Amino acid sequence: MSFKKLHIYFFILFLPIASMLSADYLFARQSGGQRNLSIDEYANRIFFSNIFIKAKTSKKECYVGEPFVVEYELYINDKIILTEVLDEKTPEFNDALVEEEDIGALRYTYESIRGEVFRKALIRKYVVIPTKEGAFEIPTISLKINASLEYSPEFPTDEKYYSRIKTYTSEKIQINTKPILEKDENFIGAVGNFKVQSMTLKDTVIVKKNFEYIIEIIGNGNLYLINAPKLKLPDYLQIVGKANVIDSIKIKNGINGKRTFIYTLISQKEGNNIIPEQVLSYFAPEKGKFIFLKTKQHSIEAIGVDEIIQEKNFAGEKKDYISWILVVLGLLSLSTLIILLRKMNAGGNTRSFNQELNTQTKKGIADEIRNFSSSNREIVLDFLFRSITETLLIHLKLKKEELSVEKIRRKMIDKKFDHEFIEKVINYLNELKRLRFYKIDEELDIENLKEIGIEIIERIEK
């Protein structure tokens, strides 16, 4: 918040209010009615004790790396007019990472102190992460304020003595910062409360070509100070360069959000590649101990150049299968038309020709799967794959070049599909690709594959 903004807010919030207390009354309450001070001393005493800044912290002690909140509040006796803030000296923190929270418009509440009503307003708020053990000093904040008190005719002096321009400074306070001991090799520098998740954007990769592996640390604590977990991988997986870091963090009564690490990996062998569980630890201050987390294991299929060529060749053959399917569908439509014409000629049907024709031909993709039959393994798999991808293209508004696992998953998340169903769709697509492209010699339960495809398509079409 800028000084200019702070100035304007104070001017608006603390304008003169009704029934202002006279200077001699305030003095009488605080000095037992004695009037043996000079006019200047008298006015100074009033303003000194009735305007002050208080610093407070959310913790009395913390660990190194543990975030805590520091707030600065301005207190003003409700009988004093705060005209304007002329200058401000903001706190200067040492041996700490500091983030200031946006407190928005200044708001005031009321509090009773020494039998008097004071109004108070939060003027600054910080999230502080100490980086050094020992006594941590909370720095002061200073405001140069022009304030005044209503003139009292009973006090024989000029009105100007009832106004003062004075600098008010908060008191210094300290908290104790404790060290974190017994760190292990899995410690990533995280202090707070966290969970972890991992993912890959592709289920199939090309040997000796880059692909991405992602670890996300989610929770509240010192997210900015978390280090990239050190991966433990089999020999056939190699890391390229350092992990890229992406932060999605909010400063609100602490630091909350997630820190994402994106690793670039290369597979050196064909076949099934396993990214094993990764173990990492963070320090939980409320428990005073380390907590261990594990990512899940990922299985990735790595294919070589020969398989890619084979897949392209198969894509050419696929056109012949589709043509054959279209011919079959055309013959079925023609047969249906002949049957309808016969019914019309016999006068046995009360519906119009157009009504009957529309009923027979308006079939969804799910109905096409129900009515499709073939004993040719490759034709059936190709037809199912075409059906599911066509559904995704239409209802997720994807383009053909966007039919990747990542794009499908993101689109389905946007459409509010639940996680379990999204994974079911992805797994079904991957299974069809595996059976189509890798020429695996195994028995297929075609009816089961068709039922799963129908279930998926009907749910997507809802």
C-alpha positions as CSV (number, residue, x, y, z in Angstrom):
1,M,0.0,0.0,0.0
2,S,1.5,3.4,-1.0
3,F,2.1,6.3,1.4
4,K,-0.3,8.4,-0.8
5,K,-3.0,5.7,-0.5
6,L,-2.5,5.5,3.3
7,H,-2.8,9.3,3.5
8,I,-6.1,9.4,1.7
9,Y,-7.6,6.5,3.7
10,F,-6.7,8.2,7.0
11,F,-8.2,11.5,5.8
12,I,-11.5,9.7,5.0
13,L,-11.7,7.5,8.0
14,F,-10.8,9.9,10.8
15,L,-12.7,13.1,10.0
16,P,-14.0,15.1,12.9
17,I,-16.9,13.4,14.8
18,A,-19.6,14.8,17.0
19,S,-19.2,15.7,20.7
20,M,-15.4,16.2,20.7
21,L,-13.9,16.1,24.2
22,S,-12.2,19.3,25.4
23,A,-8.4,19.3,26.1
24,D,-8.8,20.3,29.7
25,Y,-11.2,17.3,30.3
26,L,-8.8,14.8,28.8
27,F,-6.0,16.2,30.8
28,A,-8.1,16.1,34.0
29,R,-8.8,12.4,33.4
30,Q,-5.1,11.6,33.0
31,S,-3.4,13.9,35.5
32,G,-5.9,14.0,38.3
33,G,-7.0,17.5,37.4
34,Q,-3.6,19.2,38.1
35,R,-3.0,22.4,36.0
36,N,0.6,23.1,36.9
37,L,2.0,22.4,33.4
38,S,2.7,24.9,30.6
39,I,0.3,25.0,27.7
40,D,2.8,23.2,25.4
41,E,3.5,20.5,28.0
42,Y,-0.3,20.2,28.5
43,A,-1.0,19.6,24.8
44,N,2.0,17.3,24.4
45,R,0.8,15.1,27.3
46,I,-2.6,14.7,25.7
47,F,-1.4,13.7,22.2
48,F,1.5,11.5,23.5
49,S,-0.7,9.2,25.5
50,N,-3.8,9.2,23.2
51,I,-2.2,8.2,19.9
52,F,0.2,5.2,19.6
53,I,1.1,2.3,17.2
54,K,1.2,-1.3,18.4
55,A,3.1,-4.2,16.7
56,K,1.9,-7.7,17.3
57,T,2.9,-11.2,16.0
58,S,0.9,-14.4,15.5
59,K,3.6,-16.4,17.3
60,K,5.8,-15.9,20.4
61,E,8.4,-18.3,19.1
62,C,9.0,-20.2,15.8
63,Y,11.4,-22.4,13.9
64,V,13.9,-21.2,11.3
65,G,11.9,-21.1,8.1
66,E,8.5,-21.1,9.7
67,P,6.2,-18.3,8.5
68,F,4.5,-16.0,11.0
69,V,2.4,-12.8,10.7
70,V,3.3,-9.3,11.9
71,E,0.6,-6.6,12.1
72,Y,0.9,-2.9,12.9
73,E,-2.2,-1.2,14.3
74,L,-2.7,2.5,14.9
75,Y,-4.7,3.5,18.0
76,I,-6.3,7.0,18.4
77,N,-8.5,8.3,21.2
78,D,-12.0,8.6,19.8
79,K,-12.1,12.3,20.8
80,I,-9.0,13.2,18.8
81,I,-9.3,14.3,15.1
82,L,-6.6,12.7,12.9
83,T,-6.3,15.3,10.1
84,E,-3.6,13.6,7.9
85,V,-0.5,11.4,7.8
86,L,2.4,13.5,6.6
87,D,5.1,10.8,6.4
88,E,5.7,7.1,7.0
89,K,8.7,5.0,7.7
90,T,8.0,1.4,6.9
91,P,9.6,-1.6,8.8
92,E,13.0,-2.9,7.6
93,F,13.3,-6.7,8.4
94,N,16.7,-8.4,8.6
95,D,17.6,-12.1,8.3
96,A,14.2,-12.9,6.9
97,L,12.1,-13.4,3.8
98,V,9.2,-11.0,4.0
99,E,5.9,-10.7,2.0
100,E,3.5,-7.8,2.6
101,E,-0.2,-8.7,2.5
102,D,-2.6,-6.4,0.8
103,I,-5.0,-5.3,3.5
104,G,-7.3,-3.3,1.1
105,A,-9.1,-0.2,2.4
106,L,-8.3,0.8,6.0
107,R,-11.1,-0.1,8.4
108,Y,-11.4,0.9,12.1
109,T,-12.9,-0.8,15.1
110,Y,-13.2,0.3,18.7
111,E,-11.5,-0.8,21.9
112,S,-11.6,0.4,25.5
113,I,-8.3,1.4,27.0
114,R,-7.9,2.9,30.5
115,G,-11.7,3.6,30.5
116,E,-11.4,5.6,27.3
117,V,-12.7,4.6,23.8
118,F,-10.0,4.3,21.2
119,R,-10.5,3.6,17.5
120,K,-7.9,1.4,15.8
121,A,-7.0,0.5,12.2
122,L,-4.7,-2.1,10.7
123,I,-2.1,-0.1,8.7
124,R,0.4,-2.8,7.7
125,K,0.5,-6.6,7.6
126,Y,3.5,-8.9,6.7
127,V,4.3,-12.6,6.5
128,V,7.8,-13.1,7.8
129,I,10.0,-16.2,7.4
130,P,13.1,-16.0,9.6
131,T,16.3,-17.4,8.1
132,K,18.5,-17.2,11.2
133,E,18.1,-18.8,14.7
134,G,18.1,-16.7,17.9
135,A,16.3,-13.6,19.0
136,F,14.4,-12.1,16.0
137,E,13.7,-8.4,16.3
138,I,10.4,-7.1,14.9
139,P,11.3,-3.7,13.4
140,T,9.4,-0.5,14.2
141,I,7.1,1.5,12.0
142,S,6.7,5.3,12.2
143,L,4.0,7.7,11.2
144,K,4.2,11.5,11.2
145,I,0.7,12.6,12.0
146,N,-1.2,15.9,12.2
147,A,-3.9,15.6,14.8
148,S,-6.0,18.0,16.7
149,L,-8.4,18.3,19.7
150,E,-11.6,20.4,19.9
151,Y,-10.9,23.9,21.3
152,S,-12.2,24.6,24.8
153,P,-13.4,28.1,25.7
154,E,-12.7,27.3,29.3
155,F,-9.0,27.1,28.6
156,P,-7.6,30.7,28.1
157,T,-5.3,30.2,25.1
158,D,-5.1,30.2,21.3
159,E,-6.8,27.3,19.4
160,K,-3.5,26.4,17.7
161,Y,-2.2,24.8,20.9
162,Y,-4.8,22.1,20.5
163,S,-3.2,20.7,17.3
164,R,0.1,18.8,17.0
165,I,2.3,17.4,14.3
166,K,4.1,14.5,15.9
167,T,5.9,11.3,14.8
168,Y,4.6,8.2,16.5
169,T,6.7,5.0,16.5
170,S,5.8,1.4,17.5
171,E,7.8,-0.3,20.3
172,K,10.4,-3.0,19.4
173,I,9.4,-6.5,20.2
174,Q,11.2,-9.9,19.7
175,I,10.4,-13.5,19.2
176,N,12.6,-16.5,19.6
177,T,13.6,-18.4,16.5
178,K,14.6,-22.1,17.1
179,P,16.8,-24.2,14.8
180,I,15.7,-27.3,12.9
181,L,17.9,-30.2,13.8
182,E,18.5,-33.7,12.4
183,K,17.8,-32.9,8.8
184,D,18.0,-35.9,6.4
185,E,18.8,-36.2,2.6
186,N,15.0,-36.2,1.8
187,F,14.4,-32.8,3.4
188,I,13.4,-30.2,0.7
189,G,13.6,-27.2,3.0
190,A,9.8,-27.1,3.5
191,V,8.5,-25.9,6.9
192,G,4.7,-26.0,7.4
193,N,2.0,-28.4,6.4
194,F,2.2,-30.0,2.9
195,K,1.1,-32.8,0.6
196,V,2.6,-34.0,-2.7
197,Q,1.4,-35.2,-6.0
198,S,3.1,-36.2,-9.2
199,M,2.1,-36.7,-12.9
200,T,3.3,-37.2,-16.4
201,L,1.7,-35.5,-19.4
202,K,2.2,-38.5,-21.7
203,D,1.7,-42.2,-21.3
204,T,3.7,-43.1,-24.4
205,V,7.1,-41.5,-25.2
206,I,9.8,-41.8,-27.9
207,V,13.1,-43.3,-26.9
208,K,15.8,-40.6,-26.5
209,K,13.3,-37.8,-26.8
210,N,12.5,-35.4,-24.0
211,F,9.3,-35.8,-21.9
212,E,8.1,-34.1,-18.7
213,Y,7.7,-35.4,-15.2
214,I,6.0,-33.1,-12.6
215,I,6.0,-32.9,-8.8
216,E,3.7,-30.5,-7.0
217,I,4.1,-29.5,-3.3
218,I,0.8,-28.2,-2.0
219,G,0.0,-26.6,1.3
220,N,0.9,-23.7,3.6
221,G,4.3,-22.7,4.9
222,N,7.5,-21.4,3.4
223,L,6.7,-22.4,-0.2
224,Y,9.2,-19.9,-1.7
225,L,12.1,-21.6,0.1
226,I,11.2,-25.2,-1.0
227,N,14.0,-26.9,-3.1
228,A,13.4,-29.3,-6.0
229,P,13.3,-32.9,-4.7
230,K,16.3,-35.0,-5.8
231,L,15.0,-37.7,-8.1
232,K,16.1,-41.3,-7.7
233,L,15.6,-42.9,-11.1
234,P,16.6,-46.2,-12.8
235,D,19.7,-46.1,-15.1
236,Y,17.5,-46.0,-18.3
237,L,15.9,-42.7,-17.3
238,Q,18.1,-39.5,-17.3
239,I,17.4,-36.0,-16.1
240,V,18.1,-33.1,-18.6
241,G,19.2,-29.9,-16.9
242,K,17.5,-28.5,-13.8
243,A,13.8,-28.6,-12.9
244,N,11.7,-25.6,-13.9
245,V,9.8,-24.0,-11.0
246,I,6.3,-22.5,-11.3
247,D,4.6,-20.9,-8.2
248,S,0.9,-20.5,-7.6
249,I,0.9,-18.8,-4.2
250,K,-1.4,-16.5,-2.2
251,I,-0.4,-14.3,0.8
252,K,-3.3,-14.3,3.2
253,N,-2.7,-14.8,6.9
254,G,0.4,-16.8,5.8
255,I,1.7,-18.3,2.5
256,N,-0.7,-20.8,0.8
257,G,-0.7,-22.5,-2.6
258,K,1.6,-24.8,-4.5
259,R,5.1,-24.9,-5.9
260,T,5.5,-27.0,-9.1
261,F,8.7,-28.6,-10.3
262,I,8.8,-29.7,-13.9
263,Y,11.6,-32.2,-14.8
264,T,12.8,-33.0,-18.3
265,L,13.5,-36.7,-18.6
266,I,14.9,-39.0,-21.4
267,S,14.2,-42.7,-21.8
268,Q,17.2,-44.8,-23.0
269,K,15.3,-48.1,-23.6
270,E,12.2,-49.3,-25.4
271,G,9.3,-50.9,-23.6
272,N,7.8,-50.3,-20.1
273,N,9.7,-47.6,-18.2
274,I,9.0,-47.1,-14.5
275,I,9.4,-43.8,-12.7
276,P,9.6,-45.1,-9.1
277,E,8.1,-43.5,-6.0
278,Q,10.0,-40.4,-4.8
279,V,10.5,-39.9,-1.1
280,L,10.7,-36.4,0.4
281,S,10.3,-34.8,3.8
282,Y,9.2,-31.5,5.4
283,F,9.3,-30.2,8.9
284,A,5.9,-29.8,10.7
285,P,6.4,-27.0,13.4
286,E,3.2,-27.9,15.3
287,K,4.5,-31.4,15.8
288,G,8.1,-30.5,16.0
289,K,9.2,-33.3,13.7
290,F,9.8,-34.3,10.1
291,I,6.9,-35.8,8.0
292,F,7.7,-38.1,5.1
293,L,5.7,-38.0,1.8
294,K,5.8,-40.2,-1.3
295,T,4.8,-39.6,-4.9
296,K,3.1,-42.4,-6.8
297,Q,4.8,-44.7,-9.2
298,H,4.3,-44.0,-13.0
299,S,4.5,-46.4,-15.9
300,I,5.4,-45.1,-19.3
301,E,5.7,-46.9,-22.6
302,A,8.8,-45.9,-24.6
303,I,8.7,-46.7,-28.3
304,G,11.4,-46.7,-30.9
305,V,11.6,-45.2,-34.4
306,D,10.6,-48.5,-36.1
307,E,7.3,-48.6,-34.2
308,I,6.5,-45.0,-35.2
309,I,7.0,-45.9,-38.9
310,Q,4.8,-48.9,-38.3
311,E,2.1,-46.8,-36.8
312,K,2.2,-44.4,-39.7
313,N,1.8,-47.3,-42.1
314,F,-1.1,-48.6,-40.1
315,A,-2.7,-45.1,-40.3
316,G,-2.7,-45.6,-44.1
317,E,-4.3,-49.0,-43.9
318,K,-6.9,-47.5,-41.6
319,K,-8.4,-45.5,-44.5
320,D,-9.3,-48.8,-46.2
321,Y,-11.0,-50.1,-43.1
322,I,-13.1,-46.9,-42.8
323,S,-14.1,-47.2,-46.5
324,W,-15.2,-50.8,-46.0
325,I,-17.2,-49.7,-42.9
326,L,-18.9,-46.9,-44.9
327,V,-19.9,-49.4,-47.6
328,V,-21.4,-51.7,-45.1
329,L,-23.4,-48.9,-43.5
330,G,-24.6,-47.8,-46.9
331,L,-25.9,-51.3,-47.7
332,L,-27.7,-51.3,-44.4
333,S,-29.3,-48.0,-45.0
334,L,-30.4,-49.2,-48.5
335,S,-31.9,-52.3,-47.0
336,T,-33.8,-50.3,-44.5
337,L,-35.2,-48.0,-47.2
338,I,-36.4,-51.0,-49.3
339,I,-38.2,-52.4,-46.2
340,L,-39.9,-49.1,-45.5
341,L,-41.1,-48.7,-49.1
342,R,-42.7,-52.1,-48.9
343,K,-44.4,-51.3,-45.7
344,M,-45.8,-48.1,-47.2
345,N,-47.1,-49.9,-50.3
346,A,-48.8,-52.5,-48.1
347,G,-50.5,-49.7,-46.1
348,G,-49.5,-51.4,-42.9
349,N,-47.9,-48.4,-41.3
350,T,-49.8,-45.3,-40.2
351,R,-46.7,-43.1,-39.9
352,S,-45.4,-41.1,-42.8
353,F,-42.3,-42.2,-44.7
354,N,-40.3,-39.3,-43.4
355,Q,-41.1,-40.1,-39.8
356,E,-40.1,-43.8,-40.2
357,L,-36.9,-42.8,-42.1
358,N,-35.9,-40.3,-39.4
359,T,-36.4,-42.8,-36.6
360,Q,-34.2,-45.4,-38.4
361,T,-31.4,-43.1,-39.4
362,K,-31.0,-40.8,-36.4
363,K,-28.6,-43.0,-34.4
364,G,-25.9,-41.7,-32.1
365,I,-22.3,-43.0,-32.0
366,A,-23.2,-45.3,-29.1
367,D,-26.0,-46.9,-31.2
368,E,-23.5,-47.4,-34.1
369,I,-21.3,-49.3,-31.8
370,R,-24.2,-51.5,-30.6
371,N,-25.2,-52.3,-34.2
372,F,-21.6,-52.8,-35.5
373,S,-20.4,-56.4,-35.8
374,S,-17.3,-57.8,-37.4
375,S,-15.0,-60.8,-36.7
376,N,-11.9,-58.8,-37.9
377,R,-9.9,-57.8,-34.8
378,E,-8.3,-54.8,-36.4
379,I,-11.5,-53.4,-37.9
380,V,-13.3,-53.6,-34.6
381,L,-10.5,-51.9,-32.7
382,D,-10.2,-49.2,-35.3
383,F,-14.0,-48.6,-35.3
384,L,-14.0,-48.3,-31.5
385,F,-11.0,-45.9,-31.5
386,R,-12.6,-43.8,-34.2
387,S,-15.9,-43.7,-32.3
388,I,-14.4,-42.6,-29.0
389,T,-12.2,-40.0,-30.6
390,E,-15.0,-38.6,-32.7
391,T,-17.1,-38.2,-29.6
392,L,-14.2,-36.3,-27.9
393,L,-13.7,-34.1,-30.9
394,I,-17.4,-33.1,-31.0
395,H,-18.3,-32.7,-27.3
396,L,-15.0,-31.4,-25.9
397,K,-14.5,-29.1,-29.0
398,L,-11.1,-30.4,-29.7
399,K,-9.2,-30.4,-32.9
400,K,-7.6,-33.6,-34.4
401,E,-4.1,-32.3,-33.6
402,E,-5.1,-31.8,-30.0
403,L,-6.0,-35.5,-29.2
404,S,-3.3,-35.8,-26.6
405,V,-3.7,-37.1,-23.1
406,E,-2.9,-33.7,-21.7
407,K,-5.4,-31.8,-23.9
408,I,-8.2,-34.4,-23.3
409,R,-7.6,-34.3,-19.5
410,R,-7.7,-30.5,-19.3
411,K,-10.8,-30.2,-21.5
412,M,-12.6,-32.8,-19.3
413,I,-11.6,-31.0,-16.1
414,D,-13.0,-27.8,-17.6
415,K,-16.3,-29.7,-18.4
416,K,-16.4,-30.7,-14.7
417,F,-16.1,-34.5,-15.2
418,D,-14.9,-36.3,-12.1
419,H,-11.3,-37.5,-11.8
420,E,-12.3,-41.2,-11.8
421,F,-14.2,-40.9,-15.1
422,I,-11.4,-38.9,-16.7
423,E,-8.9,-41.6,-15.9
424,K,-11.3,-44.2,-17.2
425,V,-11.5,-42.4,-20.6
426,I,-7.7,-42.0,-20.7
427,N,-7.1,-45.6,-19.8
428,Y,-9.6,-46.8,-22.4
429,L,-7.9,-44.8,-25.2
430,N,-4.5,-46.0,-24.1
431,E,-5.7,-49.6,-24.1
432,L,-7.2,-49.3,-27.6
433,K,-3.9,-47.7,-28.9
434,R,-1.9,-50.5,-27.3
435,L,-4.1,-53.2,-28.9
436,R,-4.2,-51.5,-32.3
437,F,-0.6,-50.4,-32.8
438,Y,1.5,-53.0,-31.0
439,K,0.0,-56.2,-32.6
440,I,-0.3,-57.9,-29.3
441,D,-1.3,-61.5,-29.7
442,E,-3.9,-61.9,-27.0
443,E,-7.6,-62.8,-26.8
444,L,-9.9,-59.9,-26.8
445,D,-13.3,-59.5,-25.1
446,I,-14.8,-57.4,-27.9
447,E,-18.2,-57.2,-26.2
448,N,-16.7,-55.8,-23.1
449,L,-14.7,-53.2,-25.0
450,K,-17.9,-52.2,-26.8
451,E,-19.8,-51.9,-23.6
452,I,-17.1,-49.7,-22.0
453,G,-17.0,-47.5,-25.2
454,I,-20.8,-47.1,-25.1
455,E,-20.8,-46.2,-21.4
456,I,-18.1,-43.6,-21.9
457,I,-19.7,-42.1,-25.0
458,E,-23.2,-41.8,-23.5
459,R,-21.9,-40.1,-20.4
460,I,-19.8,-37.6,-22.5
461,E,-22.9,-36.9,-24.7
462,K,-25.1,-36.0,-21.7
